[in-house]
Every structure is written in structure tokens, then in C-alpha cells.
Amino acid sequence: MKSAINDKPVLDLKTVVYATDFSLCSQNAGLYAARIAAYFSAKLLVAHAFTLSQAALEVEVGDRKVSQQRVDLKNLLSKEALLLGMNSMEVTPTLLEGDPKDAIPRLADRNGPSMIVLGTHGGGRLERGIIGSVAEEILRSTRWPALTVGPKVQSVTPKTLPFERILFATDFTPVAASAATYAVMLAEAFGARIDVLNVIHDSVIGHPEPLSDLRNRFYGILDGLLPQQALEFCDPITFVAMGNAFDRILEHIREQSIDLLVLGIRKTSHLGMEMRTSAAFRIIVGAECPVLTIRR
């Protein structure tokens, strides 16, 4: 992100890092990564992080040869990069040795400003890398925006980009304000409109303040949340819902045909990333659109 002369934030995206485990869920994420890289004229890194098996380690250290494991992974990466690079964009297969939660963010750091794109099916298998809780660990580790494509997201079509409707869900924290900046930048880049949603938690509904007054107060806060210039191009609409954040956000995505959800995440909140069952990751897995997370 950088600022223009009038301090208006604009999106500066040099690299899209697509983290793959070669699964079907990852393949859909790869198509999103390729579309985004092409849209912003960014280079695309097709990356896989791995750890050498004991047998491969003995070959490479003892015999000083390239193991079959490394050869096979390089071939898989090259094939995937070749498929994603059919639009003549700059695509580079990148094999990384190490833990994905460390290696992928480091790659993004070396090639910033970046966006990480990855898929998840929400399962617990860790055999091949970027799935389940490993995806969550990457979101928790990186300082760059991360776009996660969950198992309920439809396959990419020619109409997938540009996104037409973006949902920004907020709990009025500083990290949510940071996510609002990205929501506005993407809305301008894609020519999209923004829905701004706050969910009043069940525990607040019993507050002595009348429900109508409580709702109106939150509407007033939401109306002042986005920068004034956002009103000029993204036609923001504010929504206040009552109940459970997980249910209301997914409901809004379905009912309003949302193309992209933007969430701010931090380590402690009802949208936090402290554990695998946290609301934020549950939303990612349950959402019918990709989810862009901003960590601060």
C-alpha cells in the first residue's frame, strides 16, 4: 500500500504468492491467484514448502544427490506454473524447504508488497502442507494481506474478476480499521461497491439501552468508518445485524451475493485466530466467497 499526493490510499501490489499443496482446493485458489496477478500486472510465484523425508535426506546429505522427492515436487510446481501462466504473465515456480507457516511469509516478505493466496478445505490432514490448520498458521504469521479460498467457493469463471460486491465486516477495533483501508482500495481498483457490516453480539442485546437506539448508534459509527472519498466511487451501504457473528456474516454473503469478504484479524477477539476452531477460520471455511484477511 502506498499513498498518492493527496494521501489517498492506493493498492501497490508487486507480487502474488500462491501457496499450493497440489490439492483440488488449492487449484481453485491458484486460478484466483492468477486472475489477481494478471489484473494488477503483478508477478505470480507458485510456491510449495516442504520438509525432506528421512529417505530423501539420506540421499541428499549422504550421497550428495538430488532426491526423487525434490525432483517430483519441482515437476509438479513447473506443471502448475505452466498452466497458470497461459496468459503470458510472469509466473515462477518456487520450491521452498521448511515449515510452510514460516517459509511462505518469508517469500512474501522478500517480494513485497505482496498478497498471499491459498486454499483450504478446513480439514486436519497435514501430509502435503497448505491445508487445514497450516493455512490458519500462515494467516496468523504473515504481515501481508492473505486471500483464502475455502471449500464452498465456486470455481473461477470468466466473470469472477473484477469483484463487484465486497463485504467489510467490522468490530470497530484498530485492526478492523486497517482492514477497512484495504476494502476501500480494492473497491476502487475493481469498481466494486462495499457493504459494511457490524454484528451486535447476543450478549449486548440484553443491554438496558433500547434495541432501536443501540442499532441507530452502531449505524452512526459505521457511516463514519470509511474515508470520505470512498463515498465517491464504491457506494457503501451499512448494515447492523443482531446475533452470532459467524451466522450473520455467512448469511449476508449468501443473501447479498458477496464476491469478497474482508476481515481484520488479531490474536484475541471473537474474530481472532487463537485456535483452529476460532470464528475467523470458521468463517473462511464456511464462506461462499474468498476471504481477504488483514493481520495487525
N, C-alpha and C positions, 0 to 999 in steps of 0.2 A: 504494500500500500504506500502511496506517496500523495503529496498534496500539490495541487496546482497553485497558480499565483494567488488566487482568491481563497486559498486554504480549503477548497472543496475536495474531499477525498475522492481519489480515482483508483481504480484497480490496476496494479502493476504486477503482472504475472509473467515470470520468465520461464518457469518450468512446471510441468505436471508430472508428479511421481506416481506412477501406477504400481501399487504393490500387489503382486499376484501369487496365488498358490496353485494356479492352473485348474481350479475347480470351475464348475459351471457358474457359480455365483460370482466368482472373480471375473469370468469372461464378460458378464454384463457390465461390471464396473469398468473393465478395460474399454468397452465401447463408449461409456460416458467419458472416460479419461481422454480418449482420442478426440471425441467431439469438442470437449472443452479446450484441449490444446489447440485444435485447429481454429476454433472460434477466436481465441485470444492470440493466435500466432506464437504460441509457446512451444518449446521443445518438449517431447514426451520421453520420459525414462521408464522403461518397462523393467521393474525390479523384483527380484526374489532373493530373500535372505534365508540362509540355510546353515546347518551345522554338519560337518563331516561325520559320517558313520565311523565306527571303530575300524571296519574293514578298509574304508577309503582312506582313513587317517594313516593306517599302516602302509598302504601303498604309496601315499604322497610323502610321508616322512621317511619310511624305511627304504623303499625302492626309488624314491625321488622321481616318481612318475605322476602324471595326471590321472586321477582316479576316474573310474567309469561313472561314479555319482556326479562328479563335476562336469564331465562330458555330456551326460544325459540332461542335466539342468541347463547347460549352455544351449543345447539344441532346442529344448522346449522354449526357452526365452527367445531365441532367434526366430523360431516359427511364429510365436505370438507377436513379436515386434514387426515381423514381416506382414502379418495380417492387418495389424493396426496402422501400418504405415502406407497403406494403399493410396491414401490421398496426398502422397508426396510430402508430408510433413516430416520434420526431423524426429526420428524415433531411434532410441538407443537401448538395446538390451543391456541390463546391468545386474550381474550376479554378485551378491554380497555375502560374505561369510560372517556369521554371527547371529545373535538374537534379533529377530525382526523388530521388536519394540525399541531397540537401540539403533540398529543398522538403517532402518527406513527413515527415521527422523534425521539421522546424521546426513544421509544422502540429500534429503530436502534442504538441510542447512547449507551444504556445500553448493547447492544450485539455486539458492533463493534469489528473489522472492518466489516461493513455491506454493503449490497446492498438492496435498496427498489425496489420492483416490484409491479406495479399496472396497472389497466386497465382504460380506459376512452372511452366514446362514444362521448365526446365533447358537451354533452347536458347541460342544465341548471338545471335539477332536482336535488334536494339535499335531498330527503326524506330518502335515506338509506346510504349516506356517500360518498364513494370514487368515485365520478363521476363528470364530468364537471369541474367547477371551483374549486371544492375541491381538485381534483387531481393536478391542477395547483398550488394551495396553498401549497401542500405537497412538490412539486418540488422546490418551492421558499424557503421553510423553512428548508429543510434538508441539512446537510453538506456532506451526503453520496451520492455516485452515485445512480441514480434512473432510472430504466428501465420502460418505459411506453409503454403499448401495446394498440394501437389505434384501432378504429373500422374497419379499412381497412386491418389490419394484418390478414393473413390467419391462420387457426387453426394449432396448433402444430402437426407435423408429426415426425416419427422416424428419418427423415433426417434434422430436424430443427437445432439440435446442433450436432457437433460444427458449429458455423458460419463460412462460407467460404470466405465471402467478406464483409469488413467493410468500411463504408464511414465516413471520418472525415471532417466535414465542418468547415472552419475557417474564422475569420475576422481579424486575426493577433493580437488579444488583449491578455493580460496576462491570462485571463480566458480560452481563446482558447488554449493557450499553455499547460495549466493544463489538458485540455481535451485530447490533443494530447498524453500525457503520458498514459492515460487510454486506448486510442485507440491502442497504441503500446503494452501495457501489454496484452490486450485482443487478439490482433492479434497473439502474441506469444503463449498465452495459448490455443487458438483454432486452431493454424496453419493456420490462415487466411491471406489474402492479404489486403492491405489498399489502398483505393482511397482517395487522399487528394484534396479537392475542395475548391476553393475560387470563389465567385461570385462578379464580379465588378459591383457595383450598377449603375443603369441608370444615376444617377446624375454625375458620374465620367466619363462616356463615352464621354461627350462633352468637356472634358479637352483638352487644346491645345496640349498636348503630343500625338503623333501619336498612333493610336489604337494598331498597331503591337508592338510598343515599350512598351506601357502600359502593354499589355498582357505578353510580354517577361520578364518585370520587376517582375510581380507577379509570373511567373513561377520560377524565380530565388529565390524569397523569399520562395515559397513553398518547393522547393528542399532542402532548408536548415532548414526546420522547424522540421522534425522528427530526433530523435537521430541517430547517425551514425550506431549503432548496429541494428537499425530497418531494414536497407538495407540487413542484412544478412538472415532475416527469413520471412519478410512479403511482399517483392516485391512491394514497394509502387509505385503508379502511380499518378502523379499530373495532375489536371485539372483546367483550368481557364475558367469560363463561364461568359457571359455578360447578364445583365438584372436584373430581380427581384429574390432575394434570395429564396423566397418561391417556386416560379415556377421552378427555375433551380435545386434546391435540390431534389424536388419531381420527377422531370424529370429524374435526374441522378439515383435515386433509382429504377425507373421503367426500364430504358433502360439498366442499368448495373447489374440488378438482385442483388441488395444490400440486405444483410441479417440483418445488424445492422447499424444504424446511431448514431454517437457520436457527441454531441453538448456541447459546453461550454455555460453556461447561466449566466447572471448577471442582475442587476436591470434596467440598462439603456443601450440599444443598439437596433439595428434593429433586433437582435435576442433575445431581452430582455423579461422579464417576468412581465412587469409592469401592464398589464391588460389582461383580458381574450381573447381579440382579437389580442394579440401580435403575432409576426411572429413565435416565438418558439413554442408556444402552437398550432398554426395553422398547423405548420409542423408536430407536433406529431399526431394531429388528421387526417391529410391528408396522412401521410406516410404509405406505404405498408409493412413496416418492423418495428420492435420495435425501440425505440429511447432511447439511454442512455444519460442522461443529467448530467453534472458535474457543480456544482454551486460553485463559489468562490467570 
